[in-house]
Amino acid sequence: MSSAAIKDLVEIVEALPSEVQAQVVEHLREYIADLQDEQQWDASFSRTQSSLVAAVRRAKQERAEGKATVMDYEQL
C-alpha cells in the first residue's frame, strides 16, 4: 500500500470518535490476519499442487485398470 493510501486511512480513522477508532483497528487486525492466512494457504497449495495432480492421475489410472475398490464409508 502506498504511503498516500496509509495517510488517507489514518486521517479517516482519526476523524472518528476514539471508541469507534478502537473498533476499526480491531476489525483491521482481524481482516489483515485473514488475508495473511489466505496467503499462507495459497502458498502451501501452490507448493503441493503438482503432487495433488499426480495423485489424481494415479487414482484415475488405477480405476481404469480395475485396481480401485469402492470405499465403505460405514466402516470408517
mmCIF file of the N, C-alpha and C atoms, coordinates in Angstrom:
data_MODEL
# 
_entry.id   MODEL 
# 
loop_
_atom_site.group_PDB 
_atom_site.id 
_atom_site.type_symbol 
_atom_site.label_atom_id 
_atom_site.label_alt_id 
_atom_site.label_comp_id 
_atom_site.label_asym_id 
_atom_site.label_entity_id 
_atom_site.label_seq_id 
_atom_site.pdbx_PDB_ins_code 
_atom_site.Cartn_x 
_atom_site.Cartn_y 
_atom_site.Cartn_z 
_atom_site.occupancy 
_atom_site.B_iso_or_equiv 
_atom_site.pdbx_formal_charge 
_atom_site.auth_seq_id 
_atom_site.auth_comp_id 
_atom_site.auth_asym_id 
_atom_site.auth_atom_id 
_atom_site.pdbx_PDB_model_num 
ATOM 1   N N  . MET A 1 1  ? 0.869   -1.170  0.000   1.00 0.00 ? 1  MET A N  1 
ATOM 2   C CA . MET A 1 1  ? 0.000   0.000   0.000   1.00 0.00 ? 1  MET A CA 1 
ATOM 3   C C  . MET A 1 1  ? 0.907   1.222   0.000   1.00 0.00 ? 1  MET A C  1 
ATOM 4   N N  . SER A 1 2  ? 0.533   2.201   -0.759  1.00 0.00 ? 2  SER A N  1 
ATOM 5   C CA . SER A 1 2  ? 1.356   3.411   -0.827  1.00 0.00 ? 2  SER A CA 1 
ATOM 6   C C  . SER A 1 2  ? 1.205   4.223   0.448   1.00 0.00 ? 2  SER A C  1 
ATOM 7   N N  . SER A 1 3  ? 2.217   5.014   0.735   1.00 0.00 ? 3  SER A N  1 
ATOM 8   C CA . SER A 1 3  ? 2.149   5.841   1.942   1.00 0.00 ? 3  SER A CA 1 
ATOM 9   C C  . SER A 1 3  ? 1.003   6.858   1.856   1.00 0.00 ? 3  SER A C  1 
ATOM 10  N N  . ALA A 1 4  ? 0.620   7.260   0.649   1.00 0.00 ? 4  ALA A N  1 
ATOM 11  C CA . ALA A 1 4  ? -0.518  8.176   0.496   1.00 0.00 ? 4  ALA A CA 1 
ATOM 12  C C  . ALA A 1 4  ? -1.814  7.486   0.925   1.00 0.00 ? 4  ALA A C  1 
ATOM 13  N N  . ALA A 1 5  ? -1.954  6.220   0.574   1.00 0.00 ? 5  ALA A N  1 
ATOM 14  C CA . ALA A 1 5  ? -3.152  5.473   0.968   1.00 0.00 ? 5  ALA A CA 1 
ATOM 15  C C  . ALA A 1 5  ? -3.195  5.288   2.477   1.00 0.00 ? 5  ALA A C  1 
ATOM 16  N N  . ILE A 1 6  ? -2.055  5.000   3.074   1.00 0.00 ? 6  ILE A N  1 
ATOM 17  C CA . ILE A 1 6  ? -1.993  4.846   4.523   1.00 0.00 ? 6  ILE A CA 1 
ATOM 18  C C  . ILE A 1 6  ? -2.323  6.165   5.206   1.00 0.00 ? 6  ILE A C  1 
ATOM 19  N N  . LYS A 1 7  ? -1.796  7.249   4.654   1.00 0.00 ? 7  LYS A N  1 
ATOM 20  C CA . LYS A 1 7  ? -2.084  8.575   5.216   1.00 0.00 ? 7  LYS A CA 1 
ATOM 21  C C  . LYS A 1 7  ? -3.586  8.849   5.165   1.00 0.00 ? 7  LYS A C  1 
ATOM 22  N N  . ASP A 1 8  ? -4.223  8.537   4.033   1.00 0.00 ? 8  ASP A N  1 
ATOM 23  C CA . ASP A 1 8  ? -5.670  8.730   3.903   1.00 0.00 ? 8  ASP A CA 1 
ATOM 24  C C  . ASP A 1 8  ? -6.421  7.898   4.945   1.00 0.00 ? 8  ASP A C  1 
ATOM 25  N N  . LEU A 1 9  ? -6.006  6.658   5.121   1.00 0.00 ? 9  LEU A N  1 
ATOM 26  C CA . LEU A 1 9  ? -6.654  5.787   6.089   1.00 0.00 ? 9  LEU A CA 1 
ATOM 27  C C  . LEU A 1 9  ? -6.515  6.332   7.507   1.00 0.00 ? 9  LEU A C  1 
ATOM 28  N N  . VAL A 1 10 ? -5.330  6.786   7.844   1.00 0.00 ? 10 VAL A N  1 
ATOM 29  C CA . VAL A 1 10 ? -5.102  7.355   9.177   1.00 0.00 ? 10 VAL A CA 1 
ATOM 30  C C  . VAL A 1 10 ? -5.989  8.576   9.387   1.00 0.00 ? 10 VAL A C  1 
ATOM 31  N N  . GLU A 1 11 ? -6.093  9.432   8.388   1.00 0.00 ? 11 GLU A N  1 
ATOM 32  C CA . GLU A 1 11 ? -6.935  10.634  8.508   1.00 0.00 ? 11 GLU A CA 1 
ATOM 33  C C  . GLU A 1 11 ? -8.402  10.260  8.710   1.00 0.00 ? 11 GLU A C  1 
ATOM 34  N N  . ILE A 1 12 ? -8.849  9.258   7.987   1.00 0.00 ? 12 ILE A N  1 
ATOM 35  C CA . ILE A 1 12 ? -10.244 8.824   8.117   1.00 0.00 ? 12 ILE A CA 1 
ATOM 36  C C  . ILE A 1 12 ? -10.499 8.295   9.520   1.00 0.00 ? 12 ILE A C  1 
ATOM 37  N N  . VAL A 1 13 ? -9.598  7.451   10.005  1.00 0.00 ? 13 VAL A N  1 
ATOM 38  C CA . VAL A 1 13 ? -9.780  6.852   11.325  1.00 0.00 ? 13 VAL A CA 1 
ATOM 39  C C  . VAL A 1 13 ? -9.655  7.906   12.416  1.00 0.00 ? 13 VAL A C  1 
ATOM 40  N N  . GLU A 1 14 ? -8.720  8.831   12.272  1.00 0.00 ? 14 GLU A N  1 
ATOM 41  C CA . GLU A 1 14 ? -8.545  9.872   13.282  1.00 0.00 ? 14 GLU A CA 1 
ATOM 42  C C  . GLU A 1 14 ? -9.769  10.771  13.411  1.00 0.00 ? 14 GLU A C  1 
ATOM 43  N N  . ALA A 1 15 ? -10.562 10.876  12.362  1.00 0.00 ? 15 ALA A N  1 
ATOM 44  C CA . ALA A 1 15 ? -11.760 11.719  12.396  1.00 0.00 ? 15 ALA A CA 1 
ATOM 45  C C  . ALA A 1 15 ? -12.894 11.063  13.182  1.00 0.00 ? 15 ALA A C  1 
ATOM 46  N N  . LEU A 1 16 ? -12.740 9.800   13.522  1.00 0.00 ? 16 LEU A N  1 
ATOM 47  C CA . LEU A 1 16 ? -13.779 9.069   14.242  1.00 0.00 ? 16 LEU A CA 1 
ATOM 48  C C  . LEU A 1 16 ? -13.602 9.220   15.752  1.00 0.00 ? 16 LEU A C  1 
ATOM 49  N N  . PRO A 1 17 ? -14.681 9.022   16.516  1.00 0.00 ? 17 PRO A N  1 
ATOM 50  C CA . PRO A 1 17 ? -14.554 9.022   17.978  1.00 0.00 ? 17 PRO A CA 1 
ATOM 51  C C  . PRO A 1 17 ? -13.612 7.883   18.413  1.00 0.00 ? 17 PRO A C  1 
ATOM 52  N N  . SER A 1 18 ? -12.955 8.053   19.548  1.00 0.00 ? 18 SER A N  1 
ATOM 53  C CA . SER A 1 18 ? -11.934 7.095   19.973  1.00 0.00 ? 18 SER A CA 1 
ATOM 54  C C  . SER A 1 18 ? -12.476 5.676   20.138  1.00 0.00 ? 18 SER A C  1 
ATOM 55  N N  . GLU A 1 19 ? -13.719 5.532   20.597  1.00 0.00 ? 19 GLU A N  1 
ATOM 56  C CA . GLU A 1 19 ? -14.290 4.199   20.738  1.00 0.00 ? 19 GLU A CA 1 
ATOM 57  C C  . GLU A 1 19 ? -14.423 3.516   19.373  1.00 0.00 ? 19 GLU A C  1 
ATOM 58  N N  . VAL A 1 20 ? -14.844 4.288   18.393  1.00 0.00 ? 20 VAL A N  1 
ATOM 59  C CA . VAL A 1 20 ? -15.004 3.754   17.043  1.00 0.00 ? 20 VAL A CA 1 
ATOM 60  C C  . VAL A 1 20 ? -13.628 3.467   16.440  1.00 0.00 ? 20 VAL A C  1 
ATOM 61  N N  . GLN A 1 21 ? -12.647 4.307   16.735  1.00 0.00 ? 21 GLN A N  1 
ATOM 62  C CA . GLN A 1 21 ? -11.284 4.062   16.255  1.00 0.00 ? 21 GLN A CA 1 
ATOM 63  C C  . GLN A 1 21 ? -10.797 2.698   16.731  1.00 0.00 ? 21 GLN A C  1 
ATOM 64  N N  . ALA A 1 22 ? -11.047 2.384   17.994  1.00 0.00 ? 22 ALA A N  1 
ATOM 65  C CA . ALA A 1 22 ? -10.620 1.095   18.543  1.00 0.00 ? 22 ALA A CA 1 
ATOM 66  C C  . ALA A 1 22 ? -11.306 -0.058  17.809  1.00 0.00 ? 22 ALA A C  1 
ATOM 67  N N  . GLN A 1 23 ? -12.583 0.113   17.493  1.00 0.00 ? 23 GLN A N  1 
ATOM 68  C CA . GLN A 1 23 ? -13.310 -0.924  16.759  1.00 0.00 ? 23 GLN A CA 1 
ATOM 69  C C  . GLN A 1 23 ? -12.734 -1.101  15.355  1.00 0.00 ? 23 GLN A C  1 
ATOM 70  N N  . VAL A 1 24 ? -12.446 0.015   14.705  1.00 0.00 ? 24 VAL A N  1 
ATOM 71  C CA . VAL A 1 24 ? -11.884 -0.036  13.350  1.00 0.00 ? 24 VAL A CA 1 
ATOM 72  C C  . VAL A 1 24 ? -10.537 -0.753  13.373  1.00 0.00 ? 24 VAL A C  1 
ATOM 73  N N  . VAL A 1 25 ? -9.705  -0.404  14.340  1.00 0.00 ? 25 VAL A N  1 
ATOM 74  C CA . VAL A 1 25 ? -8.394  -1.033  14.444  1.00 0.00 ? 25 VAL A CA 1 
ATOM 75  C C  . VAL A 1 25 ? -8.536  -2.541  14.659  1.00 0.00 ? 25 VAL A C  1 
ATOM 76  N N  . GLU A 1 26 ? -9.457  -2.940  15.528  1.00 0.00 ? 26 GLU A N  1 
ATOM 77  C CA . GLU A 1 26 ? -9.664  -4.369  15.772  1.00 0.00 ? 26 GLU A CA 1 
ATOM 78  C C  . GLU A 1 26 ? -10.144 -5.077  14.508  1.00 0.00 ? 26 GLU A C  1 
ATOM 79  N N  . HIS A 1 27 ? -11.070 -4.465  13.777  1.00 0.00 ? 27 HIS A N  1 
ATOM 80  C CA . HIS A 1 27 ? -11.541 -5.053  12.517  1.00 0.00 ? 27 HIS A CA 1 
ATOM 81  C C  . HIS A 1 27 ? -10.407 -5.161  11.510  1.00 0.00 ? 27 HIS A C  1 
ATOM 82  N N  . LEU A 1 28 ? -9.582  -4.138  11.431  1.00 0.00 ? 28 LEU A N  1 
ATOM 83  C CA . LEU A 1 28 ? -8.450  -4.177  10.502  1.00 0.00 ? 28 LEU A CA 1 
ATOM 84  C C  . LEU A 1 28 ? -7.465  -5.277  10.876  1.00 0.00 ? 28 LEU A C  1 
ATOM 85  N N  . ARG A 1 29 ? -7.198  -5.442  12.167  1.00 0.00 ? 29 ARG A N  1 
ATOM 86  C CA . ARG A 1 29 ? -6.296  -6.521  12.608  1.00 0.00 ? 29 ARG A CA 1 
ATOM 87  C C  . ARG A 1 29 ? -6.836  -7.884  12.177  1.00 0.00 ? 29 ARG A C  1 
ATOM 88  N N  . GLU A 1 30 ? -8.122  -8.107  12.411  1.00 0.00 ? 30 GLU A N  1 
ATOM 89  C CA . GLU A 1 30 ? -8.739  -9.382  12.035  1.00 0.00 ? 30 GLU A CA 1 
ATOM 90  C C  . GLU A 1 30 ? -8.705  -9.574  10.523  1.00 0.00 ? 30 GLU A C  1 
ATOM 91  N N  . TYR A 1 31 ? -9.001  -8.514  9.786   1.00 0.00 ? 31 TYR A N  1 
ATOM 92  C CA . TYR A 1 31 ? -9.009  -8.587  8.323   1.00 0.00 ? 31 TYR A CA 1 
ATOM 93  C C  . TYR A 1 31 ? -7.613  -8.901  7.792   1.00 0.00 ? 31 TYR A C  1 
ATOM 94  N N  . ILE A 1 32 ? -6.613  -8.231  8.335   1.00 0.00 ? 32 ILE A N  1 
ATOM 95  C CA . ILE A 1 32 ? -5.233  -8.464  7.898   1.00 0.00 ? 32 ILE A CA 1 
ATOM 96  C C  . ILE A 1 32 ? -4.788  -9.879  8.259   1.00 0.00 ? 32 ILE A C  1 
ATOM 97  N N  . ALA A 1 33 ? -5.168  -10.358 9.429   1.00 0.00 ? 33 ALA A N  1 
ATOM 98  C CA . ALA A 1 33 ? -4.832  -11.732 9.822   1.00 0.00 ? 33 ALA A CA 1 
ATOM 99  C C  . ALA A 1 33 ? -5.472  -12.735 8.861   1.00 0.00 ? 33 ALA A C  1 
ATOM 100 N N  . ASP A 1 34 ? -6.726  -12.491 8.466   1.00 0.00 ? 34 ASP A N  1 
ATOM 101 C CA . ASP A 1 34 ? -7.394  -13.360 7.496   1.00 0.00 ? 34 ASP A CA 1 
ATOM 102 C C  . ASP A 1 34 ? -6.673  -13.343 6.153   1.00 0.00 ? 34 ASP A C  1 
ATOM 103 N N  . LEU A 1 35 ? -6.263  -12.167 5.703   1.00 0.00 ? 35 LEU A N  1 
ATOM 104 C CA . LEU A 1 35 ? -5.537  -12.062 4.443   1.00 0.00 ? 35 LEU A CA 1 
ATOM 105 C C  . LEU A 1 35 ? -4.211  -12.818 4.499   1.00 0.00 ? 35 LEU A C  1 
ATOM 106 N N  . GLN A 1 36 ? -3.507  -12.689 5.618   1.00 0.00 ? 36 GLN A N  1 
ATOM 107 C CA . GLN A 1 36 ? -2.241  -13.391 5.772   1.00 0.00 ? 36 GLN A CA 1 
ATOM 108 C C  . GLN A 1 36 ? -2.455  -14.903 5.783   1.00 0.00 ? 36 GLN A C  1 
ATOM 109 N N  . ASP A 1 37 ? -3.527  -15.348 6.434   1.00 0.00 ? 37 ASP A N  1 
ATOM 110 C CA . ASP A 1 37 ? -3.845  -16.765 6.460   1.00 0.00 ? 37 ASP A CA 1 
ATOM 111 C C  . ASP A 1 37 ? -4.139  -17.275 5.049   1.00 0.00 ? 37 ASP A C  1 
ATOM 112 N N  . GLU A 1 38 ? -4.903  -16.510 4.276   1.00 0.00 ? 38 GLU A N  1 
ATOM 113 C CA . GLU A 1 38 ? -5.193  -16.883 2.891   1.00 0.00 ? 38 GLU A CA 1 
ATOM 114 C C  . GLU A 1 38 ? -3.926  -16.978 2.064   1.00 0.00 ? 38 GLU A C  1 
ATOM 115 N N  . GLN A 1 39 ? -3.000  -16.033 2.258   1.00 0.00 ? 39 GLN A N  1 
ATOM 116 C CA . GLN A 1 39 ? -1.734  -16.063 1.530   1.00 0.00 ? 39 GLN A CA 1 
ATOM 117 C C  . GLN A 1 39 ? -0.942  -17.321 1.865   1.00 0.00 ? 39 GLN A C  1 
ATOM 118 N N  . GLN A 1 40 ? -0.950  -17.713 3.130   1.00 0.00 ? 40 GLN A N  1 
ATOM 119 C CA . GLN A 1 40 ? -0.240  -18.925 3.528   1.00 0.00 ? 40 GLN A CA 1 
ATOM 120 C C  . GLN A 1 40 ? -0.868  -20.163 2.890   1.00 0.00 ? 40 GLN A C  1 
ATOM 121 N N  . TRP A 1 41 ? -2.207  -20.230 2.867   1.00 0.00 ? 41 TRP A N  1 
ATOM 122 C CA . TRP A 1 41 ? -2.876  -21.360 2.232   1.00 0.00 ? 41 TRP A CA 1 
ATOM 123 C C  . TRP A 1 41 ? -2.577  -21.397 0.738   1.00 0.00 ? 41 TRP A C  1 
ATOM 124 N N  . ASP A 1 42 ? -2.617  -20.234 0.086   1.00 0.00 ? 42 ASP A N  1 
ATOM 125 C CA . ASP A 1 42 ? -2.321  -20.178 -1.343  1.00 0.00 ? 42 ASP A CA 1 
ATOM 126 C C  . ASP A 1 42 ? -0.904  -20.658 -1.627  1.00 0.00 ? 42 ASP A C  1 
ATOM 127 N N  . ALA A 1 43 ? 0.050   -20.213 -0.815  1.00 0.00 ? 43 ALA A N  1 
ATOM 128 C CA . ALA A 1 43 ? 1.449   -20.629 -0.998  1.00 0.00 ? 43 ALA A CA 1 
ATOM 129 C C  . ALA A 1 43 ? 1.585   -22.130 -0.766  1.00 0.00 ? 43 ALA A C  1 
ATOM 130 N N  . SER A 1 44 ? 0.934   -22.640 0.267   1.00 0.00 ? 44 SER A N  1 
ATOM 131 C CA . SER A 1 44 ? 1.002   -24.068 0.568   1.00 0.00 ? 44 SER A CA 1 
ATOM 132 C C  . SER A 1 44 ? 0.386   -24.882 -0.559  1.00 0.00 ? 44 SER A C  1 
ATOM 133 N N  . PHE A 1 45 ? -0.751  -24.446 -1.055  1.00 0.00 ? 45 PHE A N  1 
ATOM 134 C CA . PHE A 1 45 ? -1.412  -25.165 -2.141  1.00 0.00 ? 45 PHE A CA 1 
ATOM 135 C C  . PHE A 1 45 ? -0.564  -25.148 -3.396  1.00 0.00 ? 45 PHE A C  1 
ATOM 136 N N  . SER A 1 46 ? 0.028   -24.023 -3.727  1.00 0.00 ? 46 SER A N  1 
ATOM 137 C CA . SER A 1 46 ? 0.828   -23.952 -4.951  1.00 0.00 ? 46 SER A CA 1 
ATOM 138 C C  . SER A 1 46 ? 2.058   -24.849 -4.851  1.00 0.00 ? 46 SER A C  1 
ATOM 139 N N  . ARG A 1 47 ? 2.591   -25.038 -3.620  1.00 0.00 ? 47 ARG A N  1 
ATOM 140 C CA . ARG A 1 47 ? 3.744   -25.929 -3.449  1.00 0.00 ? 47 ARG A CA 1 
ATOM 141 C C  . ARG A 1 47 ? 3.353   -27.395 -3.607  1.00 0.00 ? 47 ARG A C  1 
ATOM 142 N N  . THR A 1 48 ? 2.117   -27.748 -3.276  1.00 0.00 ? 48 THR A N  1 
ATOM 143 C CA . THR A 1 48 ? 1.692   -29.146 -3.307  1.00 0.00 ? 48 THR A CA 1 
ATOM 144 C C  . THR A 1 48 ? 0.817   -29.485 -4.508  1.00 0.00 ? 48 THR A C  1 
ATOM 145 N N  . GLN A 1 49 ? 0.515   -28.512 -5.338  1.00 0.00 ? 49 GLN A N  1 
ATOM 146 C CA . GLN A 1 49 ? -0.420  -28.735 -6.437  1.00 0.00 ? 49 GLN A CA 1 
ATOM 147 C C  . GLN A 1 49 ? 0.055   -29.840 -7.375  1.00 0.00 ? 49 GLN A C  1 
ATOM 148 N N  . SER A 1 50 ? 1.332   -29.885 -7.721  1.00 0.00 ? 50 SER A N  1 
ATOM 149 C CA . SER A 1 50 ? 1.811   -30.918 -8.641  1.00 0.00 ? 50 SER A CA 1 
ATOM 150 C C  . SER A 1 50 ? 1.675   -32.305 -8.021  1.00 0.00 ? 50 SER A C  1 
ATOM 151 N N  . SER A 1 51 ? 1.887   -32.422 -6.716  1.00 0.00 ? 51 SER A N  1 
ATOM 152 C CA . SER A 1 51 ? 1.712   -33.713 -6.035  1.00 0.00 ? 51 SER A CA 1 
ATOM 153 C C  . SER A 1 51 ? 0.246   -34.138 -6.057  1.00 0.00 ? 51 SER A C  1 
ATOM 154 N N  . LEU A 1 52 ? -0.657  -33.180 -5.862  1.00 0.00 ? 52 LEU A N  1 
ATOM 155 C CA . LEU A 1 52 ? -2.084  -33.495 -5.896  1.00 0.00 ? 52 LEU A CA 1 
ATOM 156 C C  . LEU A 1 52 ? -2.509  -33.953 -7.287  1.00 0.00 ? 52 LEU A C  1 
ATOM 157 N N  . VAL A 1 53 ? -1.998  -33.290 -8.315  1.00 0.00 ? 53 VAL A N  1 
ATOM 158 C CA . VAL A 1 53 ? -2.328  -33.672 -9.690  1.00 0.00 ? 53 VAL A CA 1 
ATOM 159 C C  . VAL A 1 53 ? -1.817  -35.077 -9.970  1.00 0.00 ? 53 VAL A C  1 
ATOM 160 N N  . ALA A 1 54 ? -0.600  -35.388 -9.523  1.00 0.00 ? 54 ALA A N  1 
ATOM 161 C CA . ALA A 1 54 ? -0.039  -36.727 -9.727  1.00 0.00 ? 54 ALA A CA 1 
ATOM 162 C C  . ALA A 1 54 ? -0.879  -37.780 -9.013  1.00 0.00 ? 54 ALA A C  1 
ATOM 163 N N  . ALA A 1 55 ? -1.338  -37.491 -7.807  1.00 0.00 ? 55 ALA A N  1 
ATOM 164 C CA . ALA A 1 55 ? -2.162  -38.440 -7.059  1.00 0.00 ? 55 ALA A CA 1 
ATOM 165 C C  . ALA A 1 55 ? -3.493  -38.695 -7.773  1.00 0.00 ? 55 ALA A C  1 
ATOM 166 N N  . VAL A 1 56 ? -4.077  -37.649 -8.311  1.00 0.00 ? 56 VAL A N  1 
ATOM 167 C CA . VAL A 1 56 ? -5.334  -37.802 -9.049  1.00 0.00 ? 56 VAL A CA 1 
ATOM 168 C C  . VAL A 1 56 ? -5.112  -38.653 -10.294 1.00 0.00 ? 56 VAL A C  1 
ATOM 169 N N  . ARG A 1 57 ? -4.019  -38.413 -10.985 1.00 0.00 ? 57 ARG A N  1 
ATOM 170 C CA . ARG A 1 57 ? -3.720  -39.211 -12.189 1.00 0.00 ? 57 ARG A CA 1 
ATOM 171 C C  . ARG A 1 57 ? -3.539  -40.688 -11.829 1.00 0.00 ? 57 ARG A C  1 
ATOM 172 N N  . ARG A 1 58 ? -2.813  -40.953 -10.729 1.00 0.00 ? 58 ARG A N  1 
ATOM 173 C CA . ARG A 1 58 ? -2.621  -42.343 -10.290 1.00 0.00 ? 58 ARG A CA 1 
ATOM 174 C C  . ARG A 1 58 ? -3.960  -42.993 -9.954  1.00 0.00 ? 58 ARG A C  1 
ATOM 175 N N  . ALA A 1 59 ? -4.809  -42.258 -9.261  1.00 0.00 ? 59 ALA A N  1 
ATOM 176 C CA . ALA A 1 59 ? -6.119  -42.798 -8.882  1.00 0.00 ? 59 ALA A CA 1 
ATOM 177 C C  . ALA A 1 59 ? -6.956  -43.101 -10.120 1.00 0.00 ? 59 ALA A C  1 
ATOM 178 N N  . LYS A 1 60 ? -6.932  -42.213 -11.090 1.00 0.00 ? 60 LYS A N  1 
ATOM 179 C CA . LYS A 1 60 ? -7.692  -42.449 -12.324 1.00 0.00 ? 60 LYS A CA 1 
ATOM 180 C C  . LYS A 1 60 ? -7.140  -43.665 -13.059 1.00 0.00 ? 60 LYS A C  1 
ATOM 181 N N  . GLN A 1 61 ? -5.821  -43.789 -13.101 1.00 0.00 ? 61 GLN A N  1 
ATOM 182 C CA . GLN A 1 61 ? -5.172  -44.923 -13.768 1.00 0.00 ? 61 GLN A CA 1 
ATOM 183 C C  . GLN A 1 61 ? -5.562  -46.235 -13.084 1.00 0.00 ? 61 GLN A C  1 
ATOM 184 N N  . GLU A 1 62 ? -5.492  -46.258 -11.754 1.00 0.00 ? 62 GLU A N  1 
ATOM 185 C CA . GLU A 1 62 ? -5.851  -47.461 -11.016 1.00 0.00 ? 62 GLU A CA 1 
ATOM 186 C C  . GLU A 1 62 ? -7.315  -47.820 -11.217 1.00 0.00 ? 62 GLU A C  1 
ATOM 187 N N  . ARG A 1 63 ? -8.150  -46.812 -11.275 1.00 0.00 ? 63 ARG A N  1 
ATOM 188 C CA . ARG A 1 63 ? -9.578  -47.071 -11.501 1.00 0.00 ? 63 ARG A CA 1 
ATOM 189 C C  . ARG A 1 63 ? -9.792  -47.656 -12.891 1.00 0.00 ? 63 ARG A C  1 
ATOM 190 N N  . ALA A 1 64 ? -9.100  -47.086 -13.897 1.00 0.00 ? 64 ALA A N  1 
ATOM 191 C CA . ALA A 1 64 ? -9.233  -47.574 -15.266 1.00 0.00 ? 64 ALA A CA 1 
ATOM 192 C C  . ALA A 1 64 ? -8.720  -49.015 -15.382 1.00 0.00 ? 64 ALA A C  1 
ATOM 193 N N  . GLU A 1 65 ? -7.718  -49.373 -14.584 1.00 0.00 ? 65 GLU A N  1 
ATOM 194 C CA . GLU A 1 65 ? -7.152  -50.725 -14.622 1.00 0.00 ? 65 GLU A CA 1 
ATOM 195 C C  . GLU A 1 65 ? -7.921  -51.700 -13.738 1.00 0.00 ? 65 GLU A C  1 
ATOM 196 N N  . GLY A 1 66 ? -8.961  -51.214 -13.067 1.00 0.00 ? 66 GLY A N  1 
ATOM 197 C CA . GLY A 1 66 ? -9.770  -52.071 -12.216 1.00 0.00 ? 66 GLY A CA 1 
ATOM 198 C C  . GLY A 1 66 ? -9.133  -52.360 -10.866 1.00 0.00 ? 66 GLY A C  1 
ATOM 199 N N  . LYS A 1 67 ? -8.127  -51.613 -10.502 1.00 0.00 ? 67 LYS A N  1 
ATOM 200 C CA . LYS A 1 67 ? -7.441  -51.827 -9.226  1.00 0.00 ? 67 LYS A CA 1 
ATOM 201 C C  . LYS A 1 67 ? -8.117  -51.104 -8.060  1.00 0.00 ? 67 LYS A C  1 
ATOM 202 N N  . ALA A 1 68 ? -8.989  -50.169 -8.372  1.00 0.00 ? 68 ALA A N  1 
ATOM 203 C CA . ALA A 1 68 ? -9.647  -49.375 -7.330  1.00 0.00 ? 68 ALA A CA 1 
ATOM 204 C C  . ALA A 1 68 ? -10.859 -50.119 -6.787  1.00 0.00 ? 68 ALA A C  1 
ATOM 205 N N  . THR A 1 69 ? -11.139 -49.918 -5.514  1.00 0.00 ? 69 THR A N  1 
ATOM 206 C CA . THR A 1 69 ? -12.331 -50.506 -4.910  1.00 0.00 ? 69 THR A CA 1 
ATOM 207 C C  . THR A 1 69 ? -13.182 -49.381 -4.329  1.00 0.00 ? 69 THR A C  1 
ATOM 208 N N  . VAL A 1 70 ? -14.458 -49.668 -4.197  1.00 0.00 ? 70 VAL A N  1 
ATOM 209 C CA . VAL A 1 70 ? -15.379 -48.685 -3.646  1.00 0.00 ? 70 VAL A CA 1 
ATOM 210 C C  . VAL A 1 70 ? -15.103 -48.561 -2.151  1.00 0.00 ? 70 VAL A C  1 
ATOM 211 N N  . MET A 1 71 ? -15.049 -47.337 -1.678  1.00 0.00 ? 71 MET A N  1 
ATOM 212 C CA . MET A 1 71 ? -14.777 -47.104 -0.259  1.00 0.00 ? 71 MET A CA 1 
ATOM 213 C C  . MET A 1 71 ? -16.056 -47.297 0.547   1.00 0.00 ? 71 MET A C  1 
ATOM 214 N N  . ASP A 1 72 ? -15.954 -48.046 1.624   1.00 0.00 ? 72 ASP A N  1 
ATOM 215 C CA . ASP A 1 72 ? -17.088 -48.270 2.502   1.00 0.00 ? 72 ASP A CA 1 
ATOM 216 C C  . ASP A 1 72 ? -17.029 -47.236 3.633   1.00 0.00 ? 72 ASP A C  1 
ATOM 217 N N  . TYR A 1 73 ? -17.810 -46.185 3.513   1.00 0.00 ? 73 TYR A N  1 
ATOM 218 C CA . TYR A 1 73 ? -17.794 -45.097 4.472   1.00 0.00 ? 73 TYR A CA 1 
ATOM 219 C C  . TYR A 1 73 ? -18.358 -45.507 5.824   1.00 0.00 ? 73 TYR A C  1 
ATOM 220 N N  . GLU A 1 74 ? -19.122 -46.584 5.874   1.00 0.00 ? 74 GLU A N  1 
ATOM 221 C CA . GLU A 1 74 ? -19.699 -47.058 7.116   1.00 0.00 ? 74 GLU A CA 1 
ATOM 222 C C  . GLU A 1 74 ? -18.632 -47.668 8.029   1.00 0.00 ? 74 GLU A C  1 
ATOM 223 N N  . GLN A 1 75 ? -17.547 -48.162 7.463   1.00 0.00 ? 75 GLN A N  1 
ATOM 224 C CA . GLN A 1 75 ? -16.516 -48.806 8.249   1.00 0.00 ? 75 GLN A CA 1 
ATOM 225 C C  . GLN A 1 75 ? -15.441 -47.829 8.720   1.00 0.00 ? 75 GLN A C  1 
ATOM 226 N N  . LEU A 1 76 ? -15.535 -46.596 8.328   1.00 0.00 ? 76 LEU A N  1 
ATOM 227 C CA . LEU A 1 76 ? -14.543 -45.612 8.757   1.00 0.00 ? 76 LEU A CA 1 
ATOM 228 C C  . LEU A 1 76 ? -14.785 -45.244 10.145  1.00 0.00 ? 76 LEU A C  1 
# 
